[in-house]
Amino acid sequence: MRQTDFDTADLRRAFGTFLTGVTVVTTRDAAGIPCGMTANSFTSVSLEPPLVLVCIGKGSSNIAVFEAADRFAVNILGDDQSEVATVFSARGVDRFATIDCLEAATGAPVLADCLSWFDCSLHQRVIAGDHVILIGRVEDFAIRPREPLGFCRGRFVNLGDKAAGSRLAD
Ligand SMILES: Cc1cc2nc3c(=O)[nH]c(=O)nc-3n(C[C@H](O)[C@H](O)[C@H](O)COP(=O)(O)O)c2cc1C
């Protein structure tokens, strides 16, 4: 049966049962000031062309910057970076004050110590309900030998050895 009167809190709780990684999405505003926010809505989309997506809430204080950006980077956090995720989701703090950044090819800031990063040019921007989907074309990326940070039911989780369990494919 089709249900249209969902309780938003219940729906959010149900969405939250999906175990994800944790990223920080970064870009620069028109003045070149770095801007970034924690996001777990990252998804790989396509290999050829290489595409990824991330969903930015329209209520974010950074929405205008991300809507105007023609580039962004997705930084996937390692298992010891839950504090970085907390800082990049907090309001009223200088999110970049305690973080080392590198400059990616597109000019987007890349977090120096993350697990992996994807430097993207904007491929498509899609308005979807209360979020804006940024689809990026991967221009460059890097991987470091670290374990990923996880997120489920509103909590950070460390997967440890479980992440290295049975391998389906390379
Ligand atoms: C683990 C985690 C994942 C999040 N994922 C997203 C996301 O995918 N999209 C989004 O818009 N906000 C997401 N948020 C919320 C933003 O990080 C946060 O609300 C926002 O940065 C608040 O500050 P702002 O209004 O300055 O952006 C997430 C927060 C956390 C802690």
The ligand as an SDF file (V2000), in Angstrom:
LIG
                    3D

 31 33  0  0  0  0  0  0  0  0999 V2000
   27.8070   11.7780    9.3800 C   0  0  0  0  0  0  0  0  0  0  0  0
   27.1040   12.9610    8.7800 C   0  0  0  0  0  0  0  0  0  0  0  0
   26.6580   12.9050    7.4700 C   0  0  0  0  0  0  0  0  0  0  0  0
   26.0090   13.9770    6.8820 C   0  0  0  0  0  0  0  0  0  0  0  0
   25.6220   13.8960    5.5750 N   0  0  0  0  0  0  0  0  0  0  0  0
   25.0560   14.9690    4.9730 C   0  0  0  0  0  0  0  0  0  0  0  0
   24.7320   14.9240    3.5840 C   0  0  0  0  0  0  0  0  0  0  0  0
   24.9490   13.9350    2.8900 O   0  0  0  0  0  0  0  0  0  0  0  0
   24.1830   16.0330    3.0330 N   0  0  0  0  0  0  0  0  0  0  0  0
   23.9390   17.1600    3.7670 C   0  0  0  0  0  0  0  0  0  0  0  0
   23.4480   18.1270    3.2140 O   0  0  0  0  0  0  0  0  0  0  0  0
   24.2420   17.2340    5.0800 N   0  0  0  0  0  0  0  0  0  0  0  0
   24.8080   16.1620    5.6860 C   0  0  0  0  0  0  0  0  0  0  0  0
   25.1640   16.2210    6.9970 N   0  0  0  0  0  0  0  0  0  0  0  0
   24.8830   17.4250    7.7350 C   0  0  0  0  0  0  0  0  0  0  0  0
   25.9050   18.5030    7.4660 C   0  0  0  0  0  0  0  0  0  0  0  0
   27.2500   18.1000    7.6090 O   0  0  0  0  0  0  0  0  0  0  0  0
   25.6180   19.6220    8.4590 C   0  0  0  0  0  0  0  0  0  0  0  0
   24.2750   19.7420    8.6990 O   0  0  0  0  0  0  0  0  0  0  0  0
   25.9160   20.8650    7.9210 C   0  0  0  0  0  0  0  0  0  0  0  0
   27.2550   20.8900    7.5760 O   0  0  0  0  0  0  0  0  0  0  0  0
   25.5590   21.9410    8.9660 C   0  0  0  0  0  0  0  0  0  0  0  0
   26.2660   23.0140    8.6930 O   0  0  0  0  0  0  0  0  0  0  0  0
   25.9700   23.9510    7.4400 P   0  0  0  0  0  0  0  0  0  0  0  0
   24.5680   24.4260    7.5210 O   0  0  0  0  0  0  0  0  0  0  0  0
   26.9470   25.0430    7.6120 O   0  0  0  0  0  0  0  0  0  0  0  0
   26.2260   23.1380    6.2110 O   0  0  0  0  0  0  0  0  0  0  0  0
   25.7990   15.1520    7.6090 C   0  0  0  0  0  0  0  0  0  0  0  0
   26.2720   15.2350    8.9380 C   0  0  0  0  0  0  0  0  0  0  0  0
   26.9090   14.1530    9.5110 C   0  0  0  0  0  0  0  0  0  0  0  0
   27.4560   14.2730   10.9120 C   0  0  0  0  0  0  0  0  0  0  0  0
  1  2  1  0
  2  3  1  0
  2 30  2  0
  3  4  2  0
  4  5  1  0
  4 28  1  0
  5  6  2  0
  6  7  1  0
  6 13  1  0
  7  8  2  0
  7  9  1  0
  9 10  1  0
 10 11  2  0
 10 12  1  0
 12 13  2  0
 13 14  1  0
 14 15  1  0
 14 28  1  0
 15 16  1  0
 16 17  1  0
 16 18  1  0
 18 19  1  0
 18 20  1  0
 20 21  1  0
 20 22  1  0
 22 23  1  0
 23 24  1  0
 24 25  2  0
 24 26  1  0
 24 27  1  0
 28 29  2  0
 29 30  1  0
 30 31  1  0
M  END
$$$$
